[in-house]
Amino acid sequence: MSAFNIFYFPNFARGGIERNFQIWYKTAMSVSDGVLVVSERKPPICSPKNYAENNVFSILRAMNNVNASGLINLIVFRGVLKPLLLKLVLSIFLGYKVKLIYRANNDPLHWYHERSVKRLVAEIIKVLFLQFYNLIIFNSRELASRCLHYNSRQMIINNPVSYNKKIHFNTYNDAKFLFVGRKSKQKNIANLIKSFEILGEKFSLDVVGIEKPATVEYKNIRFLGWQEKIDYSNYTHFILPSLYEGSPNALLEGLNNGLVPVTTPFKSGGMELLEAFKIQKFVSKNFSSNEIIKTVEDSVKENISLYRDTPIDYRQEVFQEKLHELFK
């Protein structure tokens, strides 16, 4: 008998983790005895019968049809304490056998770069309470190696993309840069914008995921807001100036569509992606606008024509196989 899977994901927004959740949810629906999503509001992909509001009574009502003799995978995408309490209620008071799984999505380096009380408290909670989880899932080996203090019971499941044969990295055309991401300190947006202001009109940048500023006009920068689909054929380079990352979906998708990567030297899965695609030419020395400018200029001086296949570890079918193993 397959496990019943509960996804705990209280706050939905638009981003890489939400796109990954959709794949997790669809896979669980295809291989599980049942699926429940616990959230403050129903995700668009989720059917009403597979949804419970983020409170104990709603969750318990939804659990009426679950076979108590079966295993429950409680898969946590955000939050640490409430899912631990939910496991106690389900196991101690209702007799379910619950496997508590944390899908890590943030790098501990957020504290180093942001130094907020909120980040500090969140990190302390993870260190104290992830020890009680059955499994921690990471999307990069490098991140997992630096988070052994959370829990030594780990599994690597890389973010997936569709298999693409003979990806062509080609910079013979006019350079057109693409950034995809939300507005946050992590993404180092201010230095990105400053860099392209200084670079001038010879360097065009499209910013997807951020709305156009109300009072500022840029001749060579377009703010396109959030887009569900991106035509990567319009661009030659993908730029990611982040201070820290997990394993960025946007960079993976850009690489899988043949965009030459220009990045800052953030840790975690981004460098693994560049290594996997064997294109590590343009990584800045630090996170400043001066270094971003220099790296952008270097990236257009060299004519590049390289062919790659999607690396095996990042292919959709490998991701699906690992989820099947997890959900069964």
N, C-alpha and C positions, 0 to 999 in steps of 0.2 A: 504494500500500500504506500502511495506517495504521501509526502508531508503536506499539511495545510500551511500556507504561507501568509503571514501578516506583515505588511509593509508599514513601518512607522515613519511618516514623513510629514511633520506638522505644518510646515510653511513652504508653499510652492511659489516659485518665481520663474523667470526665464533664464535658462543657463544650461551649462553642460551637465550638471547633476540631474536636472529635470529630464534632459534628453536621454540620459542613461537609465533613469527610472522607467521610462516608457518601455525600453527593451527588456528590462528585468520583469516588469509587469506582464508584458505580452508572453514572455517565455514561461513565467509561472502559470499563467492561464492555460497554456498548452500542455503542461506536464503535471500539474498538481491536482490534488483532490479538491482544493478550494483556495481562494485568494481573498484577502481582506486588506483594504488600504485605510489606515487610520490617519486622518488629517483634519485641519480646521475647516477646510472646504474641499469639495469633491474635485479631484483633478479631471480635466476634460476627457482624458483617455479612459477613465474608470466608469464602469456601469454603476447605477444606484445600488444594486444588490451587493456589490463588492466594496461598499464604502461605509465607514463608520466615523462619526465625529470624534474629535480628540477629547473624549471624556470617558470615564470608566463605565457608566451605565450604557452608553451607546455601544461600546465595544462588547460588553457582556451580552447585550441583546443580540448582537450580530453573531455571537459564538454559539447560539442555541443549537444550530444544525451541525456542529463540529463533533466528530467522533472522539470522545475523551481518551480512547485507547491509542489514538494515533499521535504522531509527532507534529509539533507546531514549530516552524521556523519563524521567529520574530526578527525581521530584518530591518535594521534601524538606519535610515538615511540622514536624520538630523536628531539631535538630542541624545542624552545619555541616561539621565536619572529617571524620567517618566517610564521609558521602556523597561528599565530594571524593576520598577515597582509593578508594572503590568505583568511581567514574568512571575513575580511573587504571587500576585492575585490569581493568575491562571494556573499556576502549579500547586500552590499550597491550598487555596480555597476551592478550586474547581477540579484539581487532579490531572491537569494536562501535563504532558512531558514537553517542555519548552526549550528549544535551542536558541539562545540569544546571539545574534550576529550583528556586528557593527560594520557598516560600509563607510570607511574613513574617506573624507572628502576635503579635509583641510590640513595644511602643513603647519606643524608647531612653530615654524618660523614667523607666522603671522604676529606672534607676540614680539619678536625682535624688531619687526618693522613698524608695528602700529602702537605698541605700548599703551593699550587702553585697559582699564579695569575689567571691562567686559571680556576681553580676550584672555586676560590673566585668570579670571574666575573660571572661564570655560576650559582652559588648559588644566587647571588644578582638578576640576571635576573629572576630566578624562583620565588623568593619571591615577586618581583615587578609585574610580568606579569601573573603568574598562577592564580592570583585573578580574571582574566577576562575569565578564562576557565569555561565551563559549568559543567565539571566533571573531577575528578582525580581518576584514577584507580590504586590501590596498590595490590601487591601480598603477603602482610603480614599485619596482624592487628597491630603488634608492630611498623612497619614502618609508617603506616598510622597515628597512634596516635602521633608520633613525628613530623609529617608534617602537622599538622593543620594550621600552619602559611602559607602554600601554598594556601590552599583553604579548606573550611569546607564541600564542596560538594564532598563526597568520595564514592567509591565503592570498595569492596574487591573481587578480582578474583584470587584465588590461581593458581600457576603453576600446570599443570596436568600430571598425568601418567596413564597408563593402569591399570585397577584393577587387583591386584595380591592377590590371596587367599593363606593363610598359608605361608607367607614369613618366611623362616627359617634363623635366625641369629645364625651362628654356627662358633665357633673358635677352634674346636677340631683339625683341620688340621693345618699344618704349616702356620704361619702368613704371608700373602702377602698383601701389602698395595698398594692402588691405589689413585692417585691424578688426577683430571681432571680440566683443566682450562687454561687460557691464561697467558702469561708472563706479569705481571703488578705488581706494588707496592702493590696494594690492596690484592693480593693473598699471599704475604709474602713468596715468593718462596725461597729467600736467606736463611731464617731461616729453611725452610723445608729441603733444600738440606744439609745445615750444620748439621742439626739434624741427618739425616740418614748417613752422613759421620761418625759422632761420634758413632752412634749406631753399625755400622759395618755390616759384611756380614750375620749375623744371621737375619737381618731385610731387606727384599727386598722391593723396591719401584718402581712402574711403573708410569711415568709421561706422561699423555696423554694431548696433546694440545701445547706442547713446543718441538721445534726441539733440537736434540742432540747438545751440545756445540762442537765447532770445535776443541778445544785444551785440553779439560779436559775429563778424563776417570774416571768413578766411577764403582767399582766392584759390588755394590749392588743397583745401581740406573740405570734404563733404561729410555731414553727419546724417546717416540714413535711418537711424532708429532700429528697432528690432525687426528682423526679417527671418521668416521660417526657412526660406530657401535662398541660397546665394549662388549667383552665376560666377564661379571661380574662373571661368575662361576670360573674364574681363580684367584679370590681374596677373602680374608676374611675380610679386613678392608678398609674403605674409609676414607682418611684423608683430611681435609680442614683447613689449617692454616691461613685463611684470617684475615685481619685487620677489614674489614667491608664487608657487603653483603646486598643484598635486600632479596630475598628468593631464594637461590642458586639451580638452576636446577640440577647441577651435584650431589649435596648432596641428593636431592630428588630421583633421579634415582638410586643412590647407595643404599639408604635405601630401595627402592622398590624392589631391587634385593638381599636384605639380607646381605649387607655388614655392619659390625659393624662400627659406626661412631666414628672418633677421630677428635675433632675440638678444635679450639681456642674459647675464649668467646666473639666472635663478636656479635653485636646486630642484630636486625631485624629477618627476617623469618627463619633463620637457627635454632635458639633455638625453635621456634614454630614447626619446622619439627621434631626435636628430641622429643619434648613433645608429638606430635601427634602419632609418632611411639612407644612411651613409651620406649625409649632407650637413656638415658641421662648419661650414666656411665662415659664417658671419654671426659671431657671438661677441657682443661688446665686452669691454674689460670691466665696466661697472654699470650703474643704473642712471648715470647723469645724462642730461640732454647733449652735452658735448660728445660723450662717447657714443650715444645713439646716432648723432649726426655723422660721426666718422664711420660707423659701421654701415649706415645706409649708403653713404658715398662709396665705400669699398664694394658694396654689393652690386653696384651698377657699373663699376669699372671693368669687371670681368664678364666676358660672354660665356654663359654656361649652357651646356647641352648634355644632360644626363638622363638616363633611363633607369627606372626602378620598378619593382613590384611591391605591392603592399606586404610588409613584413608579416610572417606567419602569426606571430604572437598578437597581432592587432586585427586579424581578420574576423569577420562576423561569425563564421562557423566555429572558430576556436572559442570565442566568447560564449556562444550558445552551448557548446559541449560542457564548459565549466559550470554554467548555470544549471544545466540538466543534472549534473553530478550533485550540485548544491541542493537543488529542490527535491530530489527524489527521496 
